[in-house]
Amino acid sequence: MIKVPPYLKKGDTIGITCPAGFMAAEKAQTCIATLQQWGFQVMVGKTLGSNSNNYFSGTDDDRRDELQAMLDDPSINAILFGRGGYGVGRIIDQLDFSRFKKKPKWLIGFSDITVLHTHIHTQFKIATLHAPMAAAFNDGGYEGEFVQSLHKAIIGKRNQYSITPHPFNHTGTAVGEIVGGNLSLLAHVTGTGSDINTKNKMLFIEDIGEYIYNIDRMLYQLKRSGKLDNLAGLIIGGFTDMKDTERPFGKTVHEVIHDIVKDYDYPVCFNFPVSHGKENVAIKCGVVHTLKVTGKKVSLSENR
């Protein structure tokens, strides 16, 4: 049984930290202002805009200790990650979740944050929120439906999304706990303590900036390790900024995915708005959802 953290109310505090890649402080200012306009207090960690001179937002110890402090702090009701990138896998096994287990709070993010989503689902059966991070609020994003879906999710409104069908879809209805995230990270955690058991689950995947052959390889890793065998359903999000080799792979990324999953009989939905692009709705990982795929419409709804 999945434990759902308390939803937020006005006056609650959201912590912002960067457990992976560097983020300039100014890129989070619209996010901070918007969270305050929504009625929340904001506690900003030192990793945001850190003095790091490399890829990361501080040393492994810096990033681990700040995240640990926010996990443990009872006055912080949710943690919104500034950005992903790479780095959570370097510190995940050094984090102590004992206080977090007793008093869960929403952890919000995507990309490299997939490691936290899968780890917490597997180890503790606590729901997390795959959703836009700080940069998504910029350039008017705070007014858009995707950042607004984050707001709705953290205050306890039910997720309900509808999209147009795709020719590669498999029709049908699926019900199950929804899990997943960035494909590269799902492949990365395979065989670790952060790996997920996908049996009877609704799996969603997305990625950015990969060569098409890498997508093929990672999907075959999921297939060969049994991750695709007994799903309730499969949701294909955005695969943005895909690259091809000098000698072309010979298929589009959608064709690659379709060829690998075409023989499974569970519902499959392509082009769902979860991605590294602007189209990135909030999804409550671990919570039971219903996916309905027909020739005319696709819907994903959180069960209550």
C-alpha positions in Angstrom: 0.0 0.0 0.0 1.4 3.4 -1.1 1.6 6.1 1.6 0.7 9.5 0.2 2.4 12.5 1.9 0.1 15.3 3.3 -1.0 17.8 0.6 0.1 21.4 1.1 -1.9 24.2 2.5 -1.2 28.0 2.5 1.6 28.9 4.9 3.4 25.6 4.4 7.1 25.6 3.5 8.7 24.4 0.3 12.4 23.8 0.3 14.5 24.3 -2.9 17.7 22.4 -3.3 19.9 21.2 -6.2 21.1 17.6 -5.5 22.6 17.2 -9.0 23.6 19.7 -11.7 24.4 23.4 -11.1 21.7 26.0 -11.4 22.2 29.7 -11.4 20.2 31.4 -8.6 18.6 33.9 -11.0 17.0 31.1 -13.0 14.9 30.1 -9.9 13.6 33.6 -9.0 10.3 33.3 -10.9 9.7 30.0 -9.3 10.4 31.3 -5.8 8.1 34.3 -6.4 5.3 32.1 -7.8 5.4 29.7 -4.9 5.1 32.6 -2.6 2.2 34.0 -4.6 0.6 30.6 -4.2 0.7 31.2 -0.5 3.8 29.1 0.5 6.9 29.9 2.4 10.1 29.1 0.5 13.4 28.0 2.1 16.3 28.2 -0.5 19.3 26.0 0.0 22.9 27.0 -0.6 23.3 24.6 -3.5 21.1 26.9 -5.6 23.6 29.2 -7.3 26.5 27.6 -5.4 30.1 28.6 -5.9 30.8 25.3 -7.7 33.4 25.5 -10.5 32.3 22.3 -12.2 29.1 20.6 -13.4 27.6 19.9 -10.0 25.8 22.3 -7.6 28.5 21.6 -4.9 30.5 18.7 -3.7 28.8 15.3 -3.2 28.9 16.0 0.6 27.4 19.5 0.1 24.5 18.2 -2.0 23.9 15.2 0.2 24.0 17.1 3.5 21.6 19.8 2.2 19.1 17.3 0.9 19.4 15.3 4.2 18.7 18.4 6.2 15.6 19.2 4.2 14.4 15.6 4.4 14.8 15.7 8.2 13.5 19.2 8.8 9.9 19.0 10.2 9.2 22.6 9.2 9.7 21.8 5.5 6.5 20.3 4.0 7.8 19.6 0.4 11.0 19.7 -1.5 11.1 21.1 -5.0 14.4 20.4 -6.8 16.0 23.2 -8.7 17.1 21.0 -11.6 18.2 17.5 -12.5 21.1 16.8 -14.8 23.3 14.2 -13.1 24.4 13.5 -9.6 21.6 11.9 -7.4 23.0 8.4 -8.1 26.3 9.5 -6.5 24.6 10.3 -3.1 21.5 8.2 -2.9 23.0 5.4 -0.9 24.4 7.9 1.7 21.0 9.4 2.5 19.1 8.4 5.7 15.4 8.2 5.1 14.4 7.2 8.6 12.8 10.5 9.6 11.3 10.9 6.1 9.6 7.5 6.4 8.0 8.6 9.7 6.9 12.0 8.3 6.8 11.8 4.5 6.8 15.0 2.4 6.3 15.6 -1.3 9.6 15.4 -3.3 9.1 17.2 -6.6 11.1 16.9 -9.8 12.0 14.9 -12.9 15.1 14.0 -15.0 17.9 12.9 -12.7 15.3 13.0 -9.8 14.0 9.8 -11.3 16.5 8.1 -9.1 14.8 9.4 -6.0 11.3 8.5 -7.4 12.3 4.9 -8.0 14.3 4.5 -4.8 11.6 5.8 -2.5 8.9 3.8 -4.3 11.0 0.6 -4.0 12.4 1.0 -0.5 9.5 2.8 1.3 6.3 2.7 -0.8 5.8 6.5 -0.5 4.4 8.6 -3.3 6.5 11.3 -5.0 5.8 13.9 -7.6 7.3 13.7 -11.1 6.7 17.3 -12.1 8.2 20.6 -13.5 11.2 22.1 -11.6 12.3 25.6 -11.1 13.3 26.6 -14.6 9.9 25.6 -16.0 8.4 28.7 -14.3 10.5 31.0 -16.5 9.3 32.7 -19.8 5.7 32.7 -18.7 5.7 29.0 -17.8 4.3 29.8 -14.3 1.0 30.7 -16.0 0.8 27.6 -18.2 -1.1 24.4 -17.7 2.0 22.3 -16.9 3.3 24.4 -14.0 -0.3 24.8 -12.9 -0.7 21.0 -12.9 2.1 21.0 -10.3 0.2 23.5 -8.1 -3.0 21.4 -8.4 -1.1 18.2 -7.5 0.6 19.5 -4.3 -2.7 21.0 -2.9 -4.5 17.6 -3.4 -6.5 18.0 -6.6 -7.0 14.9 -8.7 -4.8 14.4 -11.8 -6.8 14.1 -15.0 -5.3 14.4 -18.4 -6.6 13.9 -21.9 -4.7 13.8 -25.2 -5.3 12.9 -28.8 -4.5 9.4 -30.0 -1.4 8.3 -31.9 -1.3 5.7 -34.7 1.1 3.4 -32.7 -1.2 3.3 -29.6 -2.5 0.0 -28.3 -6.1 0.4 -27.2 -7.5 -0.8 -23.9 -7.9 0.1 -20.3 -5.3 -0.3 -17.6 -5.3 0.3 -13.9 -2.2 0.3 -11.7 0.3 2.2 -9.7 2.2 4.6 -12.0 6.0 4.5 -11.9 8.8 5.6 -14.2 10.5 8.7 -15.4 13.6 9.3 -17.5 14.6 6.2 -19.5 18.3 6.7 -19.1 17.9 6.8 -15.3 15.6 3.8 -15.3 18.3 1.8 -17.1 20.9 3.3 -14.8 19.2 2.0 -11.6 18.5 -1.5 -13.0 20.1 -4.0 -10.6 20.5 -1.5 -7.8 18.6 -0.9 -4.6 16.7 1.9 -6.4 15.4 -0.5 -9.1 11.6 -0.8 -9.6 9.5 -3.9 -9.8 7.2 -3.0 -12.8 4.8 -6.0 -12.5 1.2 -4.8 -12.8 2.4 -1.2 -12.8 1.8 1.6 -15.2 5.2 2.6 -16.6 5.9 6.0 -18.1 9.2 6.9 -19.9 10.7 10.0 -21.5 14.2 11.2 -22.5 16.2 14.0 -24.0 19.4 14.4 -26.1 20.1 10.8 -26.8 21.2 9.0 -29.9 18.4 6.9 -31.3 20.5 3.8 -31.0 20.9 4.5 -27.3 17.1 4.6 -26.9 17.0 1.2 -28.7 19.7 -0.2 -26.4 18.1 1.0 -23.1 14.7 -0.3 -24.1 16.2 -3.7 -24.9 17.8 -3.6 -21.5 14.3 -3.0 -19.9 12.9 -5.8 -22.1 15.6 -8.3 -21.4 15.4 -7.6 -17.7 11.7 -8.3 -17.7 10.6 -4.7 -17.0 8.2 -4.7 -20.0 6.7 -8.2 -19.6 3.9 -7.8 -17.1 3.0 -4.1 -17.2 -0.6 -2.9 -16.7 0.1 -0.2 -19.3 2.9 1.8 -20.9 3.0 5.6 -21.4 5.5 7.0 -23.9 6.3 10.6 -23.1 8.4 13.1 -25.1 11.7 12.1 -26.6 13.1 15.5 -27.3 16.3 16.6 -29.1 17.0 13.1 -30.4 20.2 12.6 -32.4 21.2 10.2 -35.2 24.5 8.7 -36.1 26.3 9.7 -39.3 25.2 6.4 -40.8 21.4 6.6 -39.9 19.9 4.2 -37.5 17.1 3.8 -40.0 14.1 4.4 -37.7 12.5 7.3 -35.9 12.5 7.1 -32.1 8.8 6.3 -32.2 9.4 3.5 -34.6 12.1 2.1 -32.4 9.8 2.1 -29.4 6.9 0.7 -31.4 9.0 -2.2 -32.7 10.0 -3.2 -29.2 6.6 -3.1 -27.6 4.3 -4.0 -30.5 3.8 -7.6 -29.4 2.7 -6.8 -25.8 -1.1 -6.8 -25.4 -1.4 -4.1 -22.7 -2.5 -0.5 -23.5 0.3 1.7 -24.8 0.0 5.5 -25.2 2.4 7.6 -27.3 3.0 11.3 -27.1 1.9 11.8 -23.6 2.9 15.3 -22.2 5.6 14.3 -19.8 9.0 15.3 -21.1 12.1 17.6 -20.8 10.2 20.1 -23.0 7.5 22.5 -21.9 4.9 19.8 -22.1 5.4 18.2 -18.7 2.4 17.5 -16.5 2.6 16.5 -12.8 2.3 12.8 -12.1 2.0 11.3 -8.6 4.4 8.4 -8.7 3.2 5.3 -6.9 -0.5 6.4 -6.9 -3.0 4.2 -8.7 -4.2 5.6 -12.0 -6.5 4.5 -14.8 -5.3 4.7 -18.4 -8.0 4.5 -21.2 -6.8 4.3 -24.8 -9.4 4.4 -27.6 -9.2 5.3 -31.2 -10.7 8.7 -30.4 -9.2 9.7 -27.1 -6.6 8.9 -24.4 -7.1 9.7 -20.8 -5.1 9.2 -17.6 -6.9 9.7 -14.3 -5.7 9.4 -10.7 -7.9 7.0 -8.8 -9.4 8.1 -5.5 
